[in-house]
Amino acid sequence: MIRHIILYSLLLTAAFACSRSGQADRELTRAESLMAERPDSALSILEGMDPEKIGSRRQRAEHALLLTQARDKNFRFETDDSLITTAAAYFDAHPVQPWQTLAHMYRGIVNLYRGSHTVAIKEALTALDLAAQLDDDYTLAKIHELIADIYVAVYNFEKAIPHRRLAADLYHAAGKTLNNQYALVELASAFNRVDKPDIAVAMLDSLSSEITDSTLLGFYHETYLKPLLKFNSYDAARRHSNLAERYWGEQTVDLQDRPYTSYLYLLLNQPDSAEHYLQLERKYNPHWNEMEEYHWAKSTILIKSRDYENAVAELEKMWAVHDKGLKEVLKHNVALAESDFHHDKAIAEHKRADKYHIIVWGISIATLIICVAFYIFYRERMKRKRLEIENKMLEVREITSRLVSSERKGTYLDTRLRDQRLLLNQLLRDRYMVLNHLSNKYFEKRDSEATRATIAKDFEDEIARIRQDNSIPRIKEIVDLCHDNILIRMRQQFPKFKEDDITFCALVIAGFSSRAICLLMDIERGNYYNKWTRIRRRITDSEAPDKELFLEVLNNHL
């Protein structure tokens, strides 16, 4: 009787264990199927699973991987890698290649969030090797994005660009349109980081008609800010900033780069708006005091208001944050880690060829040398960096002193330059007033024989002389001087314009009447208006950076 009771108990226990195991597998499978389209639902399922129902090591590893993935997709950025490390260890011991690839990729992502760049790049490169065997373009694209993010985190922006480009191409090959568009916007931002704003703007312009997702549209317009400010296109930058806020709506609080937006409004001479965005940063970002960008933006506002003492204090805070970040980057040198990664692969191959002990000794010695060399390099680098910071602070104090002492002189020079510009414009108007008057009289009275006998010959000789001597080149010089090299810029932006077209524009801007221009250029009145219409149409239809300026100046002097 007792034996039967024990047997039944064992059978019931086994059946109950199988039932729990099957339920856990069903929930894990359901969470995995929801991960791509509804990551919030997948996260709810995974967080709601009873740990006691996750019986096997395989289930615990799958649960750990899926939970890390779901949290990342829901923007809950993990900084503790213990959970994903467990999953990676299991799938390394029991390889299932898709799971193994994802485990190393997400371990790289978590270590990027926690600032362990060396671990992050090693995990990313491991995942890249595994993904290359899967023929999965989408996963390869995600890994290349991760590698680019790691290089950005350690200020190696040049190395990030090829990975951004590969990610965009792979998303396109995988048919992931939205991911491809995000990747292209990130690529445009990467070009701006390496001081190529023209390429960044051209890329963004090419995407203008393709993007429909509102969140991506916000990022798209926000990405315009920095390259446009490098071109001093402040109004265009503000327009894109406003569009970003409109598309983001309530998400603006979490997504906007407020310190840089503050700097934009300062350049637009709106210090109250600039200060407003910094107040929002302090309100919504608990780590605002640890941001270089915040202290930089605040210092520019203080300099604008001539509060130089507090501006210097903000710059000191900025350099302190920068120095701290630089130390962290030096501790986790990604380039060294990438080299170590490939070296470790070579060691693994040598282990298979009966050279285990020699390689172990070689690696130990090499590691010791690298550690010593890195320690020496690190100490010397820190000494140089501290000295550089001290020199920069001395320069800031010296500049502040110069700004205070030269404030009155700068005001006086600004007044003199403005007065000289007004005088030069007046001279330009007056210089050819007589010629304009004679030209008008000539056209009015040239049919009168008595009048023509007195003025026609002398006037025509004068016109011929002006055509032949250096008067017209001199007029062009004066026009460029008065209008910030407008003719030089016109030649550069319209290389197909003939010199005759440039001369025509110069005479119009200089204020000559249509009749005077006809005489000076030896053209008919009808040809004058045809020429004016053709030039204006070509400027209007162009994409020249100074198109509006050209039209405004020509219209004002017509």
Secondary structure, 3 states (H helix, E strand, C coil): CHHHHHHHHHHHHHHHHHHHHHHHHHHHHHHHHHCCCCHHHHHHHHHHCCHHHCCCHHHHHHHHHHHHHHHHHCCCCCCCCHHHHHHHHHHHHCCCHHHHHHHHHHHHHHHHHCCCHHHHHHHHHHHHHHHHCCCCHHHHHHHHHHHHHHHHHCCCHHHHHHHHHHHHHHHHHCCCHHHHHHHHHHHHHHHHHCCCHHHHHHHHHHCCCCCCCHHHHHHHHHHCHHHHHHCCCHHHHHHHHHHHHHHHHHHHHHHCCHHHHHHHHHHCCCHHHHHHHHHHHHHHCCCHHHCHHHHHHHHHHHHHCCCHHHHHHHHHHHHHHHHHHHHHHHHCCHHHHHHHHHHHHHHHHHHCCCCHHHHHHHHHHHHHHHHHHHHHHHHHHHHHHHHHHHHHHHHHHHHHHHHHHCHHHHHHHHHHHHHHHHHHHHHHHHHCHHHHHHHHHHHHHCCCHHHHHHHHHHHHHHHHHHHHCCHHHHHHHHHHHHCCCHHHHHHHHCCCCCHHHHHHHHHHHHCCCHHHHHHHHCCCHHHHHHHHHHHHHHHHCCCCCCHHHHHHHHHHHC
